[in-house]
Amino acid sequence: MNARIARIIGTTVAAGGLLLGLSACSMSVSSEDVQSEITSMVKEQLQTDPTKVDCPSDLDAKVGATLTCTVESPVRNFDVVATVTAVDGSDVKFDINEV
């Protein structure tokens, strides 16, 4: 079950805006939603679609919670970390940074 869409501010190589759904039942952002947002950021920053984005679990909707995901692309492979910066009800804000 998805709650309303939350506005997210994220960074990878440069800043960009993201949208995602927060799972209302578990108070976490699904790994699929995080992967989708990372895919969008990679496409925007590297001008190519990643061949694979893998997040091993959901992202807890708690300030300071982190989730490390792996990205494979035709350009290069790397890890990114999603870090929750704010939670307001069903709205979650987080940054995505390359490690």
OpenMM code with the backbone's topology and positions (N, CA, C; nanometers):
from openmm import Vec3, app, unit

residues = "MET ASN ALA ARG ILE ALA ARG ILE ILE GLY THR THR VAL ALA ALA GLY GLY LEU LEU LEU GLY LEU SER ALA CYS SER MET SER VAL SER SER GLU ASP VAL GLN SER GLU ILE THR SER MET VAL LYS GLU GLN LEU GLN THR ASP PRO THR LYS VAL ASP CYS PRO SER ASP LEU ASP ALA LYS VAL GLY ALA THR LEU THR CYS THR VAL GLU SER PRO VAL ARG ASN PHE ASP VAL VAL ALA THR VAL THR ALA VAL ASP GLY SER ASP VAL LYS PHE ASP ILE ASN GLU VAL".split()
positions = [
    Vec3(0.0850, -0.1173, 0.0000),
    Vec3(0.0000, 0.0000, 0.0000),
    Vec3(0.0890, 0.1228, 0.0000),
    Vec3(0.0618, 0.2178, -0.0863),
    Vec3(0.1408, 0.3392, -0.0935),
    Vec3(0.0632, 0.4563, -0.0368),
    Vec3(0.1306, 0.5377, 0.0412),
    Vec3(0.0733, 0.6614, 0.0907),
    Vec3(0.0883, 0.7660, -0.0186),
    Vec3(0.0547, 0.8894, 0.0131),
    Vec3(0.0663, 0.9937, -0.0886),
    Vec3(0.2100, 1.0099, -0.1337),
    Vec3(0.2283, 1.0703, -0.2494),
    Vec3(0.3611, 1.0907, -0.3056),
    Vec3(0.4319, 1.1987, -0.2251),
    Vec3(0.5570, 1.1734, -0.1919),
    Vec3(0.6378, 1.2678, -0.1154),
    Vec3(0.7407, 1.3327, -0.2069),
    Vec3(0.7719, 1.4566, -0.1834),
    Vec3(0.8753, 1.5268, -0.2604),
    Vec3(1.0082, 1.5019, -0.1920),
    Vec3(1.1056, 1.4564, -0.2674),
    Vec3(1.2351, 1.4192, -0.2145),
    Vec3(1.3415, 1.5049, -0.2801),
    Vec3(1.4422, 1.5440, -0.2050),
    Vec3(1.5567, 1.6126, -0.2624),
    Vec3(1.6735, 1.5176, -0.2501),
    Vec3(1.7389, 1.4907, -0.3621),
    Vec3(1.8480, 1.3946, -0.3611),
    Vec3(1.9679, 1.4467, -0.4356),
    Vec3(2.0821, 1.3873, -0.4074),
    Vec3(2.2028, 1.4206, -0.4802),
    Vec3(2.2731, 1.2924, -0.5181),
    Vec3(2.3376, 1.2926, -0.6303),
    Vec3(2.4276, 1.1833, -0.6652),
    Vec3(2.5565, 1.2492, -0.7070),
    Vec3(2.5682, 1.2972, -0.8268),
    Vec3(2.6843, 1.3750, -0.8660),
    Vec3(2.6496, 1.5229, -0.8534),
    Vec3(2.5264, 1.5577, -0.8818),
    Vec3(2.4746, 1.6933, -0.8646),
    Vec3(2.3331, 1.6814, -0.8086),
    Vec3(2.2799, 1.7923, -0.7606),
    Vec3(2.1477, 1.7886, -0.6972),
    Vec3(2.0379, 1.7681, -0.8005),
    Vec3(1.9316, 1.7026, -0.7585),
    Vec3(1.8157, 1.6828, -0.8443),
    Vec3(1.6951, 1.6501, -0.7596),
    Vec3(1.5768, 1.6706, -0.8116),
    Vec3(1.4551, 1.6413, -0.7381),
    Vec3(1.4075, 1.5002, -0.7646),
    Vec3(1.3466, 1.4376, -0.6651),
    Vec3(1.2969, 1.3007, -0.6774),
    Vec3(1.1565, 1.2912, -0.6218),
    Vec3(1.0818, 1.1932, -0.6680),
    Vec3(0.9507, 1.1612, -0.6141),
    Vec3(0.9489, 1.0144, -0.5765),
    Vec3(0.8825, 0.9806, -0.4665),
    Vec3(0.8672, 0.8402, -0.4332),
    Vec3(0.7482, 0.8196, -0.3440),
    Vec3(0.7079, 0.6944, -0.3320),
    Vec3(0.5982, 0.6587, -0.2439),
    Vec3(0.6510, 0.6005, -0.1149),
    Vec3(0.5865, 0.6306, -0.0060),
    Vec3(0.6221, 0.5761, 0.1243),
    Vec3(0.5237, 0.4662, 0.1570),
    Vec3(0.5738, 0.3524, 0.1939),
    Vec3(0.4865, 0.2425, 0.2327),
    Vec3(0.4283, 0.2737, 0.3702),
    Vec3(0.2982, 0.2946, 0.3765),
    Vec3(0.2333, 0.3380, 0.4992),
    Vec3(0.2310, 0.2283, 0.6050),
    Vec3(0.2232, 0.1032, 0.5642),
    Vec3(0.2113, -0.0056, 0.6601),
    Vec3(0.3394, -0.0276, 0.7401),
    Vec3(0.4531, -0.0221, 0.6759),
    Vec3(0.5774, -0.0550, 0.7436),
    Vec3(0.6607, 0.0671, 0.7789),
    Vec3(0.6170, 0.1854, 0.7418),
    Vec3(0.6910, 0.3095, 0.7624),
    Vec3(0.8327, 0.2979, 0.7070),
    Vec3(0.8382, 0.2583, 0.5845),
    Vec3(0.9645, 0.2522, 0.5122),
    Vec3(0.9365, 0.2830, 0.3657),
    Vec3(1.0429, 0.3191, 0.2960),
    Vec3(1.0339, 0.3408, 0.1524),
    Vec3(1.0778, 0.2104, 0.0873),
    Vec3(0.9970, 0.1569, -0.0017),
    Vec3(1.0287, 0.0270, -0.0604),
    Vec3(1.1591, 0.0329, -0.1391),
    Vec3(1.2293, -0.0777, -0.1412),
    Vec3(1.3549, -0.0848, -0.2168),
    Vec3(1.3291, -0.0572, -0.3645),
    Vec3(1.2129, -0.0976, -0.4140),
    Vec3(1.1795, -0.0725, -0.5542),
    Vec3(1.1688, 0.0768, -0.5829),
    Vec3(1.1084, 0.1522, -0.4899),
    Vec3(1.0976, 0.2972, -0.5075),
    Vec3(1.2342, 0.3643, -0.5010),
    Vec3(1.3185, 0.3207, -0.4073),
    Vec3(1.4533, 0.3769, -0.3974),
    Vec3(1.5312, 0.3459, -0.5251),
    Vec3(1.5226, 0.2219, -0.5727),
    Vec3(1.5910, 0.1820, -0.6959),
    Vec3(1.5441, 0.2660, -0.8138),
    Vec3(1.4160, 0.2921, -0.8217),
    Vec3(1.3603, 0.3722, -0.9299),
    Vec3(1.4162, 0.5144, -0.9278),
    Vec3(1.4264, 0.5726, -0.8101),
    Vec3(1.4788, 0.7086, -0.7985),
    Vec3(1.6276, 0.7135, -0.8309),
    Vec3(1.7002, 0.6121, -0.7894),
    Vec3(1.8432, 0.6051, -0.8233),
    Vec3(1.8593, 0.5908, -0.9741),
    Vec3(1.7763, 0.5087, -1.0354),
    Vec3(1.7806, 0.4914, -1.1810),
    Vec3(1.7602, 0.6256, -1.2508),
    Vec3(1.6631, 0.7021, -1.2056),
    Vec3(1.6374, 0.8341, -1.2650),
    Vec3(1.7567, 0.9275, -1.2483),
    Vec3(1.8169, 0.9272, -1.1300),
    Vec3(1.9316, 1.0140, -1.1048),
    Vec3(2.0509, 0.9733, -1.1911),
    Vec3(2.0763, 0.8442, -1.2030),
    Vec3(2.1885, 0.7966, -1.2851),
    Vec3(2.1662, 0.8353, -1.4308),
    Vec3(2.0450, 0.8144, -1.4783),
    Vec3(2.0138, 0.8483, -1.6176),
    Vec3(2.0376, 0.9970, -1.6424),
    Vec3(1.9941, 1.0800, -1.5481),
    Vec3(2.0115, 1.2245, -1.5607),
    Vec3(2.1593, 1.2641, -1.5557),
    Vec3(2.2337, 1.2068, -1.4620),
    Vec3(2.3724, 1.2473, -1.4415),
    Vec3(2.4689, 1.1887, -1.5437),
    Vec3(2.4506, 1.0619, -1.5795),
    Vec3(2.5442, 0.9951, -1.6703),
    Vec3(2.4933, 0.9891, -1.8141),
    Vec3(2.3709, 1.0359, -1.8357),
    Vec3(2.3097, 1.0354, -1.9691),
    Vec3(2.3016, 0.8950, -2.0284),
    Vec3(2.2819, 0.7960, -1.9424),
    Vec3(2.2649, 0.6577, -1.9861),
    Vec3(2.1814, 0.5832, -1.8817),
    Vec3(2.1084, 0.4837, -1.9250),
    Vec3(2.0310, 0.4019, -1.8321),
    Vec3(2.1233, 0.3037, -1.7618),
    Vec3(2.1107, 0.2899, -1.6294),
    Vec3(2.1887, 0.1865, -1.5625),
    Vec3(2.1406, 0.0488, -1.6066),
    Vec3(2.2323, -0.0467, -1.6119),
    Vec3(2.1935, -0.1828, -1.6491),
    Vec3(2.1341, -0.2571, -1.5301),
    Vec3(2.1709, -0.2121, -1.4082),
    Vec3(2.1174, -0.2753, -1.2880),
    Vec3(2.1326, -0.1803, -1.1695),
    Vec3(2.0273, -0.1723, -1.0884),
    Vec3(2.0321, -0.1009, -0.9599),
    Vec3(1.9771, -0.1983, -0.8574),
    Vec3(2.0530, -0.2219, -0.7515),
    Vec3(2.0104, -0.3182, -0.6500),
    Vec3(2.0196, -0.2577, -0.5111),
    Vec3(1.9051, -0.2526, -0.4429),
    Vec3(1.8984, -0.2111, -0.3029),
    Vec3(1.8535, -0.3342, -0.2242),
    Vec3(1.9312, -0.3758, -0.1250),
    Vec3(1.9047, -0.5030, -0.0581),
    Vec3(1.7824, -0.5060, 0.0332),
    Vec3(1.7296, -0.3886, 0.0684),
    Vec3(1.6147, -0.3856, 0.1588),
    Vec3(1.5424, -0.2529, 0.1433),
    Vec3(1.4343, -0.2366, 0.2174),
    Vec3(1.3627, -0.1099, 0.2197),
    Vec3(1.4419, -0.0082, 0.3018),
    Vec3(1.4118, 0.1200, 0.2821),
    Vec3(1.4760, 0.2284, 0.3564),
    Vec3(1.3844, 0.2693, 0.4703),
    Vec3(1.4297, 0.2515, 0.5957),
    Vec3(1.3494, 0.2888, 0.7120),
    Vec3(1.3173, 0.4370, 0.7092),
    Vec3(1.1945, 0.4718, 0.7435),
    Vec3(1.1508, 0.6114, 0.7443),
    Vec3(1.1858, 0.6756, 0.8777),
    Vec3(1.3157, 0.6804, 0.9074),
    Vec3(1.3665, 0.7414, 1.0305),
    Vec3(1.4842, 0.8298, 0.9930),
    Vec3(1.4857, 0.9515, 1.0457),
    Vec3(1.5957, 1.0425, 1.0160),
    Vec3(1.7281, 0.9763, 1.0520),
    Vec3(1.8211, 0.9812, 0.9575),
    Vec3(1.9524, 0.9205, 0.9760),
    Vec3(1.9633, 0.7787, 0.9226),
    Vec3(1.8509, 0.7163, 0.8915),
    Vec3(1.8551, 0.5807, 0.8359),
    Vec3(1.9250, 0.5841, 0.7002),
    Vec3(2.0035, 0.4799, 0.6733),
    Vec3(2.0751, 0.4723, 0.5463),
    Vec3(2.0502, 0.3392, 0.4776),
    Vec3(2.0714, 0.3399, 0.3475),
    Vec3(2.0601, 0.2192, 0.2666),
    Vec3(2.1636, 0.2299, 0.1559),
    Vec3(2.2529, 0.1318, 0.1469),
    Vec3(2.3545, 0.1300, 0.0423),
    Vec3(2.3059, 0.0435, -0.0732),
    Vec3(2.3105, 0.1000, -0.1928),
    Vec3(2.2653, 0.0314, -0.3138),
    Vec3(2.3796, 0.0262, -0.4142),
    Vec3(2.3790, -0.0759, -0.4990),
    Vec3(2.4811, -0.0883, -0.6023),
    Vec3(2.4212, -0.0507, -0.7374),
    Vec3(2.5051, 0.0125, -0.8181),
    Vec3(2.4629, 0.0566, -0.9510),
    Vec3(2.5617, 0.0018, -1.0535),
    Vec3(2.5079, -0.0609, -1.1568),
    Vec3(2.5889, -0.1046, -1.2702),
    Vec3(2.5402, -0.0260, -1.3912),
    Vec3(2.6347, 0.0324, -1.4642),
    Vec3(2.5981, 0.1079, -1.5837),
    Vec3(2.6998, 0.0817, -1.6930),
    Vec3(2.6662, 0.1159, -1.8171),
    Vec3(2.7625, 0.0993, -1.9261),
    Vec3(2.8878, 0.1849, -1.9054),
    Vec3(2.8757, 0.2922, -1.8277),
    Vec3(2.9876, 0.3836, -1.8045),
    Vec3(3.0787, 0.3327, -1.6929),
    Vec3(3.0183, 0.2917, -1.5794),
    Vec3(3.0947, 0.2421, -1.4649),
    Vec3(3.0005, 0.1826, -1.3611),
    Vec3(3.0584, 0.1107, -1.2648),
    Vec3(2.9831, 0.0541, -1.1539),
    Vec3(3.0210, 0.1278, -1.0265),
    Vec3(2.9235, 0.1486, -0.9361),
    Vec3(2.9508, 0.2215, -0.8128),
    Vec3(2.8400, 0.1965, -0.7118),
    Vec3(2.8638, 0.2390, -0.5874),
    Vec3(2.7641, 0.2300, -0.4810),
    Vec3(2.7103, 0.3691, -0.4512),
    Vec3(2.5850, 0.3745, -0.4076),
    Vec3(2.5255, 0.4981, -0.3594),
    Vec3(2.4624, 0.4700, -0.2233),
    Vec3(2.4536, 0.5748, -0.1416),
    Vec3(2.3901, 0.5638, -0.0110),
    Vec3(2.2724, 0.6603, -0.0067),
    Vec3(2.1556, 0.6079, 0.0265),
    Vec3(2.0374, 0.6906, 0.0495),
    Vec3(2.0295, 0.7159, 0.1991),
    Vec3(2.0229, 0.8438, 0.2396),
    Vec3(2.0182, 0.8813, 0.3808),
    Vec3(1.8943, 0.9665, 0.4061),
    Vec3(1.8092, 0.9225, 0.4978),
    Vec3(1.6874, 0.9963, 0.5305),
    Vec3(1.7255, 1.1228, 0.6073),
    Vec3(1.6760, 1.2375, 0.5577),
    Vec3(1.7067, 1.3664, 0.6208),
    Vec3(1.5873, 1.4247, 0.6952),
    Vec3(1.4649, 1.3835, 0.6609),
    Vec3(1.3463, 1.4346, 0.7288),
    Vec3(1.2290, 1.3401, 0.7067),
    Vec3(1.1436, 1.3313, 0.8082),
    Vec3(1.0199, 1.2535, 0.7990),
    Vec3(0.9091, 1.3392, 0.8582),
    Vec3(0.8031, 1.3605, 0.7806),
    Vec3(0.6884, 1.4376, 0.8266),
    Vec3(0.5634, 1.3594, 0.7887),
    Vec3(0.5139, 1.2787, 0.8809),
    Vec3(0.4014, 1.1921, 0.8505),
    Vec3(0.4421, 1.0895, 0.7472),
    Vec3(0.3765, 1.0924, 0.6312),
    Vec3(0.4114, 0.9987, 0.5248),
    Vec3(0.5056, 1.0608, 0.4221),
    Vec3(0.5557, 1.1803, 0.4496),
    Vec3(0.6545, 1.2443, 0.3617),
    Vec3(0.7949, 1.2134, 0.4138),
    Vec3(0.8784, 1.1619, 0.3246),
    Vec3(1.0160, 1.1304, 0.3603),
    Vec3(1.1079, 1.2051, 0.2654),
    Vec3(1.2100, 1.2695, 0.3201),
    Vec3(1.3106, 1.3354, 0.2374),
    Vec3(1.4434, 1.2657, 0.2616),
    Vec3(1.5160, 1.2417, 0.1533),
    Vec3(1.6464, 1.1803, 0.1695),
    Vec3(1.7408, 1.2239, 0.0584),
    Vec3(1.8687, 1.2131, 0.0879),
    Vec3(1.9733, 1.2419, -0.0082),
    Vec3(2.0259, 1.1110, -0.0640),
    Vec3(2.0695, 1.1144, -0.1897),
    Vec3(2.1358, 1.0003, -0.2512),
    Vec3(2.2742, 1.0468, -0.2906),
    Vec3(2.3770, 0.9835, -0.2342),
    Vec3(2.5144, 1.0228, -0.2597),
    Vec3(2.5980, 0.9034, -0.3026),
    Vec3(2.6847, 0.9279, -0.3992),
    Vec3(2.7776, 0.8246, -0.4417),
    Vec3(2.8827, 0.8058, -0.3333),
    Vec3(2.9215, 0.6798, -0.3132),
    Vec3(3.0293, 0.6496, -0.2174),
    Vec3(3.1557, 0.6175, -0.2886),
] * unit.nanometer
topology = app.Topology()
chain = topology.addChain("A")
for resn in residues:
    res = topology.addResidue(resn, chain)
    for name in ("N", "CA", "C"):
        topology.addAtom(name, app.Element.getBySymbol(name[0]), res)
